[in-house]
Amino acid sequence: MTVHRPADRAAAIGDTHTSLRERVYVELRERIIEAEYPAGTRLVEREIADELRVSRVPVREAMQRLESEGFLSVQPRRGSVVADFGPEEAAYLFDVRENLEGLAARLAARHADPARLRDLERLLARARRAAESGRLREAVSLNADFHRRIVELSGNPLLVDLMAPLDSRLRRLFRLTSAQSDGEPMCGAHERLYEAVRDGDEDAAETLARAHVADTRASTARLLSAPSGTPHGTSDGTPDAETHRGTDGKTDGKTDAG
């Protein structure tokens, strides 16, 4: 499978002050989130190490971490494969999100300061412009940032830590469904939630956050369950690519459209 990415991401992972282990992890995670590695793609440790110009140790550690976070699964006779993200996985995520994001919104309404509220308002304005201009991928990314900012505004470091592992899964889910999503209704829901947080209305903020997660859950379930819709592994309507790599790192070009 040929993977296209910005030139700066093709540079050696070692050419950075960030820890090598963390840098490799982030790079592989972003490739999965952005569907550069679609669901079903087999990852070969040696090939990735050669491409990133690092040893196999940080690649192995990154893949183990991604497996623990649900991005990869280990299959018999295939090794590490990018995990699917279907209706069942989405349901697990929404079960947790509805409760934690409701709490985060309540606490944000209690603790948010004017400076951070202005930052949040600017983010919403950017998301609105992107949605109205048809730049849905950008709008979806900004709307995912909105959820993260609300958690940060809660002022509760434990809640921030609990939500951090969910952020990447949420971004992947939004990315998978972005081609069929309408960004404007999401912007409207976020703007109403922002107003409740700005006004310090804790009850309204929690109610709106929970309702928004429930609405998103219903629409996402329809998208992921639609038999004629976009496959889970991509966001542009193309089939999931099942890439078979041998020990030499080469592929046989096989694509599993099923």
C-alpha beads as a LAMMPS data file, in Angstrom:
LAMMPS data file: protein, C-alpha beads

258 atoms
257 bonds

1 atom types
1 bond types

-500.0 500.0 xlo xhi
-500.0 500.0 ylo yhi
-500.0 500.0 zlo zhi

Masses

1 110.0

Atoms # bond

1 1 1 0.000 0.000 0.000
2 1 1 1.356 3.428 -0.921
3 1 1 0.947 5.957 1.883
4 1 1 0.856 9.654 0.980
5 1 1 1.671 12.189 3.683
6 1 1 3.112 15.704 4.013
7 1 1 6.819 16.019 3.331
8 1 1 7.623 16.977 6.927
9 1 1 6.114 13.718 8.177
10 1 1 8.361 11.768 5.806
11 1 1 11.483 13.087 7.554
12 1 1 13.425 10.875 9.898
13 1 1 11.543 10.461 13.162
14 1 1 14.849 10.701 15.007
15 1 1 15.350 14.309 13.820
16 1 1 13.454 15.851 16.741
17 1 1 13.869 16.783 20.395
18 1 1 10.755 14.795 21.361
19 1 1 11.462 11.371 22.849
20 1 1 11.931 8.822 20.097
21 1 1 9.449 6.378 21.577
22 1 1 6.737 9.051 21.814
23 1 1 7.440 10.383 18.333
24 1 1 7.097 6.958 16.705
25 1 1 3.907 6.311 18.665
26 1 1 2.341 9.616 17.592
27 1 1 3.310 9.072 13.957
28 1 1 1.738 5.607 13.784
29 1 1 -1.335 6.729 15.700
30 1 1 -1.890 9.657 13.320
31 1 1 -1.569 7.382 10.290
32 1 1 -4.332 5.189 11.723
33 1 1 -6.551 8.145 12.655
34 1 1 -6.133 9.711 9.206
35 1 1 -6.855 6.355 7.516
36 1 1 -3.421 6.241 5.923
37 1 1 -3.423 2.817 7.525
38 1 1 -7.045 1.663 7.012
39 1 1 -8.674 -1.022 9.111
40 1 1 -7.231 -4.424 8.259
41 1 1 -3.795 -3.095 7.301
42 1 1 -1.002 -5.352 8.522
43 1 1 1.900 -3.443 10.087
44 1 1 5.353 -4.916 9.804
45 1 1 7.797 -3.780 12.442
46 1 1 10.931 -3.920 10.306
47 1 1 9.398 -2.083 7.375
48 1 1 8.180 0.757 9.580
49 1 1 11.554 0.997 11.321
50 1 1 13.319 1.247 7.961
51 1 1 10.928 3.914 6.706
52 1 1 11.204 6.024 9.859
53 1 1 14.951 5.438 10.061
54 1 1 14.840 4.192 13.633
55 1 1 15.589 0.899 15.352
56 1 1 12.870 -1.692 15.794
57 1 1 12.686 -1.164 19.572
58 1 1 10.670 2.108 19.564
59 1 1 8.455 0.741 16.796
60 1 1 7.742 -2.379 18.828
61 1 1 6.965 -0.283 21.916
62 1 1 4.693 2.037 19.927
63 1 1 2.787 -0.883 18.437
64 1 1 2.333 -2.450 21.876
65 1 1 0.925 0.843 23.163
66 1 1 -1.405 1.162 20.193
67 1 1 -2.606 -2.371 20.812
68 1 1 -3.392 -1.550 24.448
69 1 1 -5.358 1.505 23.285
70 1 1 -7.422 -0.469 20.789
71 1 1 -5.868 0.829 17.568
72 1 1 -4.160 -2.456 16.720
73 1 1 -5.088 -6.092 17.219
74 1 1 -2.888 -9.168 17.005
75 1 1 -4.239 -11.855 14.722
76 1 1 -2.978 -15.436 14.296
77 1 1 -0.553 -15.816 11.373
78 1 1 -0.905 -12.103 10.514
79 1 1 0.570 -10.249 13.452
80 1 1 -0.363 -6.634 14.209
81 1 1 -3.338 -5.379 12.197
82 1 1 -5.168 -2.047 12.342
83 1 1 -8.336 -2.699 14.321
84 1 1 -11.784 -2.036 12.924
85 1 1 -13.928 0.764 14.346
86 1 1 -17.505 -0.325 13.843
87 1 1 -20.842 0.188 15.614
88 1 1 -19.902 -1.877 18.647
89 1 1 -16.651 0.009 19.263
90 1 1 -18.470 3.321 18.795
91 1 1 -21.128 2.295 21.328
92 1 1 -18.458 1.592 23.958
93 1 1 -16.953 5.022 23.351
94 1 1 -20.277 6.843 23.579
95 1 1 -21.222 5.044 26.814
96 1 1 -18.208 6.620 28.481
97 1 1 -18.334 9.969 26.684
98 1 1 -21.908 10.813 27.650
99 1 1 -21.113 10.680 31.357
100 1 1 -17.636 12.180 31.339
101 1 1 -18.396 14.975 28.878
102 1 1 -21.530 15.895 30.795
103 1 1 -19.395 16.262 33.913
104 1 1 -16.722 18.183 32.000
105 1 1 -19.298 20.683 30.700
106 1 1 -20.729 21.219 34.202
107 1 1 -17.275 21.864 35.633
108 1 1 -16.306 24.083 32.701
109 1 1 -19.332 26.285 33.372
110 1 1 -18.168 26.540 36.990
111 1 1 -14.490 27.231 36.370
112 1 1 -14.004 28.725 32.883
113 1 1 -12.083 32.009 32.790
114 1 1 -12.630 34.844 30.266
115 1 1 -9.336 34.359 28.423
116 1 1 -9.927 30.665 27.725
117 1 1 -13.541 31.359 26.802
118 1 1 -12.340 33.821 24.158
119 1 1 -10.032 31.129 22.771
120 1 1 -12.964 28.721 22.652
121 1 1 -15.124 31.304 20.882
122 1 1 -12.443 31.815 18.229
123 1 1 -12.195 28.065 17.703
124 1 1 -15.964 27.869 17.169
125 1 1 -15.815 30.701 14.651
126 1 1 -13.145 28.851 12.672
127 1 1 -15.223 25.669 12.741
128 1 1 -18.291 27.554 11.534
129 1 1 -16.381 29.119 8.630
130 1 1 -14.937 25.748 7.643
131 1 1 -18.372 24.083 7.709
132 1 1 -20.027 26.850 5.694
133 1 1 -17.219 26.710 3.131
134 1 1 -17.606 22.964 2.697
135 1 1 -14.259 22.157 4.318
136 1 1 -15.785 19.316 6.318
137 1 1 -12.555 17.609 7.259
138 1 1 -11.262 20.827 8.800
139 1 1 -14.602 21.456 10.516
140 1 1 -14.613 17.960 11.992
141 1 1 -11.056 18.394 13.289
142 1 1 -11.927 21.715 14.910
143 1 1 -15.078 20.297 16.440
144 1 1 -13.028 17.471 17.955
145 1 1 -10.734 20.139 19.400
146 1 1 -13.807 21.781 20.950
147 1 1 -14.548 18.637 22.963
148 1 1 -10.973 18.514 24.214
149 1 1 -11.045 22.198 25.196
150 1 1 -14.225 21.732 27.226
151 1 1 -12.502 18.974 29.202
152 1 1 -9.497 21.222 29.784
153 1 1 -11.802 24.038 30.961
154 1 1 -13.187 21.729 33.645
155 1 1 -10.119 22.460 35.733
156 1 1 -10.062 18.845 36.915
157 1 1 -6.718 17.177 36.109
158 1 1 -8.052 13.701 36.879
159 1 1 -10.879 14.153 34.385
160 1 1 -8.376 15.418 31.805
161 1 1 -6.280 12.283 32.345
162 1 1 -9.339 10.020 32.066
163 1 1 -10.457 11.642 28.816
164 1 1 -7.036 11.812 27.151
165 1 1 -7.031 8.171 25.907
166 1 1 -10.516 8.711 24.465
167 1 1 -9.495 11.786 22.474
168 1 1 -7.621 9.826 19.809
169 1 1 -10.474 7.334 19.432
170 1 1 -12.926 10.200 19.105
171 1 1 -10.784 11.818 16.414
172 1 1 -10.601 8.531 14.522
173 1 1 -14.368 8.116 14.713
174 1 1 -14.983 11.671 13.476
175 1 1 -12.471 11.103 10.666
176 1 1 -14.166 7.872 9.566
177 1 1 -17.611 9.503 9.364
178 1 1 -16.593 12.988 8.193
179 1 1 -17.337 12.365 4.508
180 1 1 -21.015 11.788 5.312
181 1 1 -21.333 14.265 8.176
182 1 1 -22.874 17.709 8.058
183 1 1 -20.652 20.005 10.087
184 1 1 -23.174 22.810 10.549
185 1 1 -25.553 21.042 12.992
186 1 1 -22.527 20.039 15.059
187 1 1 -21.343 23.654 15.068
188 1 1 -24.781 24.784 16.259
189 1 1 -24.769 22.281 19.128
190 1 1 -21.301 23.393 20.170
191 1 1 -22.250 27.055 20.027
192 1 1 -25.211 26.476 22.349
193 1 1 -22.995 24.543 24.740
194 1 1 -20.446 27.346 24.659
195 1 1 -23.128 29.879 25.583
196 1 1 -24.157 27.802 28.611
197 1 1 -20.528 27.484 29.738
198 1 1 -19.920 31.207 29.189
199 1 1 -23.017 32.078 31.221
200 1 1 -21.972 29.767 34.050
201 1 1 -25.161 27.722 33.747
202 1 1 -23.947 24.359 35.028
203 1 1 -27.236 22.490 34.635
204 1 1 -27.767 23.681 31.069
205 1 1 -24.163 22.938 30.127
206 1 1 -24.372 19.348 31.369
207 1 1 -27.780 18.782 29.759
208 1 1 -26.620 20.166 26.412
209 1 1 -23.397 18.135 26.488
210 1 1 -25.236 14.901 27.213
211 1 1 -27.859 15.615 24.543
212 1 1 -25.163 16.404 21.992
213 1 1 -23.325 13.146 22.675
214 1 1 -26.619 11.219 22.429
215 1 1 -27.483 12.884 19.099
216 1 1 -24.003 12.202 17.743
217 1 1 -24.258 8.616 18.916
218 1 1 -27.492 8.057 16.970
219 1 1 -26.206 9.610 13.737
220 1 1 -22.887 7.779 13.989
221 1 1 -24.618 4.440 14.520
222 1 1 -26.631 5.006 11.342
223 1 1 -23.511 5.849 9.343
224 1 1 -21.495 2.896 10.598
225 1 1 -24.367 0.435 10.209
226 1 1 -25.478 1.507 6.733
227 1 1 -24.895 -1.518 4.412
228 1 1 -24.297 0.690 1.389
229 1 1 -22.354 3.410 3.186
230 1 1 -18.695 4.060 3.587
231 1 1 -16.700 1.110 4.905
232 1 1 -15.386 1.479 8.427
233 1 1 -11.762 1.714 7.417
234 1 1 -12.009 4.776 5.180
235 1 1 -13.771 8.097 4.999
236 1 1 -13.925 8.607 1.246
237 1 1 -16.016 5.646 0.159
238 1 1 -13.123 3.437 -0.904
239 1 1 -12.815 -0.121 0.386
240 1 1 -10.555 -0.996 3.285
241 1 1 -7.111 -1.923 2.001
242 1 1 -5.780 -5.167 3.382
243 1 1 -2.062 -4.925 2.845
244 1 1 -0.059 -8.150 3.010
245 1 1 3.613 -7.686 3.757
246 1 1 6.139 -10.479 3.961
247 1 1 9.362 -10.444 5.941
248 1 1 10.947 -8.416 3.144
249 1 1 8.454 -5.597 3.720
250 1 1 6.950 -5.861 0.256
251 1 1 3.260 -6.055 -0.547
252 1 1 1.393 -8.304 -2.885
253 1 1 -1.030 -5.519 -3.871
254 1 1 -4.057 -7.447 -2.653
255 1 1 -7.060 -5.355 -1.686
256 1 1 -9.933 -6.848 0.222
257 1 1 -13.063 -4.997 -0.854
258 1 1 -15.307 -7.148 1.279

Bonds

1 1 1 2
2 1 2 3
3 1 3 4
4 1 4 5
5 1 5 6
6 1 6 7
7 1 7 8
8 1 8 9
9 1 9 10
10 1 10 11
11 1 11 12
12 1 12 13
13 1 13 14
14 1 14 15
15 1 15 16
16 1 16 17
17 1 17 18
18 1 18 19
19 1 19 20
20 1 20 21
21 1 21 22
22 1 22 23
23 1 23 24
24 1 24 25
25 1 25 26
26 1 26 27
27 1 27 28
28 1 28 29
29 1 29 30
30 1 30 31
31 1 31 32
32 1 32 33
33 1 33 34
34 1 34 35
35 1 35 36
36 1 36 37
37 1 37 38
38 1 38 39
39 1 39 40
40 1 40 41
41 1 41 42
42 1 42 43
43 1 43 44
44 1 44 45
45 1 45 46
46 1 46 47
47 1 47 48
48 1 48 49
49 1 49 50
50 1 50 51
51 1 51 52
52 1 52 53
53 1 53 54
54 1 54 55
55 1 55 56
56 1 56 57
57 1 57 58
58 1 58 59
59 1 59 60
60 1 60 61
61 1 61 62
62 1 62 63
63 1 63 64
64 1 64 65
65 1 65 66
66 1 66 67
67 1 67 68
68 1 68 69
69 1 69 70
70 1 70 71
71 1 71 72
72 1 72 73
73 1 73 74
74 1 74 75
75 1 75 76
76 1 76 77
77 1 77 78
78 1 78 79
79 1 79 80
80 1 80 81
81 1 81 82
82 1 82 83
83 1 83 84
84 1 84 85
85 1 85 86
86 1 86 87
87 1 87 88
88 1 88 89
89 1 89 90
90 1 90 91
91 1 91 92
92 1 92 93
93 1 93 94
94 1 94 95
95 1 95 96
96 1 96 97
97 1 97 98
98 1 98 99
99 1 99 100
100 1 100 101
101 1 101 102
102 1 102 103
103 1 103 104
104 1 104 105
105 1 105 106
106 1 106 107
107 1 107 108
108 1 108 109
109 1 109 110
110 1 110 111
111 1 111 112
112 1 112 113
113 1 113 114
114 1 114 115
115 1 115 116
116 1 116 117
117 1 117 118
118 1 118 119
119 1 119 120
120 1 120 121
121 1 121 122
122 1 122 123
123 1 123 124
124 1 124 125
125 1 125 126
126 1 126 127
127 1 127 128
128 1 128 129
129 1 129 130
130 1 130 131
131 1 131 132
132 1 132 133
133 1 133 134
134 1 134 135
135 1 135 136
136 1 136 137
137 1 137 138
138 1 138 139
139 1 139 140
140 1 140 141
141 1 141 142
142 1 142 143
143 1 143 144
144 1 144 145
145 1 145 146
146 1 146 147
147 1 147 148
148 1 148 149
149 1 149 150
150 1 150 151
151 1 151 152
152 1 152 153
153 1 153 154
154 1 154 155
155 1 155 156
156 1 156 157
157 1 157 158
158 1 158 159
159 1 159 160
160 1 160 161
161 1 161 162
162 1 162 163
163 1 163 164
164 1 164 165
165 1 165 166
166 1 166 167
167 1 167 168
168 1 168 169
169 1 169 170
170 1 170 171
171 1 171 172
172 1 172 173
173 1 173 174
174 1 174 175
175 1 175 176
176 1 176 177
177 1 177 178
178 1 178 179
179 1 179 180
180 1 180 181
181 1 181 182
182 1 182 183
183 1 183 184
184 1 184 185
185 1 185 186
186 1 186 187
187 1 187 188
188 1 188 189
189 1 189 190
190 1 190 191
191 1 191 192
192 1 192 193
193 1 193 194
194 1 194 195
195 1 195 196
196 1 196 197
197 1 197 198
198 1 198 199
199 1 199 200
200 1 200 201
201 1 201 202
202 1 202 203
203 1 203 204
204 1 204 205
205 1 205 206
206 1 206 207
207 1 207 208
208 1 208 209
209 1 209 210
210 1 210 211
211 1 211 212
212 1 212 213
213 1 213 214
214 1 214 215
215 1 215 216
216 1 216 217
217 1 217 218
218 1 218 219
219 1 219 220
220 1 220 221
221 1 221 222
222 1 222 223
223 1 223 224
224 1 224 225
225 1 225 226
226 1 226 227
227 1 227 228
228 1 228 229
229 1 229 230
230 1 230 231
231 1 231 232
232 1 232 233
233 1 233 234
234 1 234 235
235 1 235 236
236 1 236 237
237 1 237 238
238 1 238 239
239 1 239 240
240 1 240 241
241 1 241 242
242 1 242 243
243 1 243 244
244 1 244 245
245 1 245 246
246 1 246 247
247 1 247 248
248 1 248 249
249 1 249 250
250 1 250 251
251 1 251 252
252 1 252 253
253 1 253 254
254 1 254 255
255 1 255 256
256 1 256 257
257 1 257 258
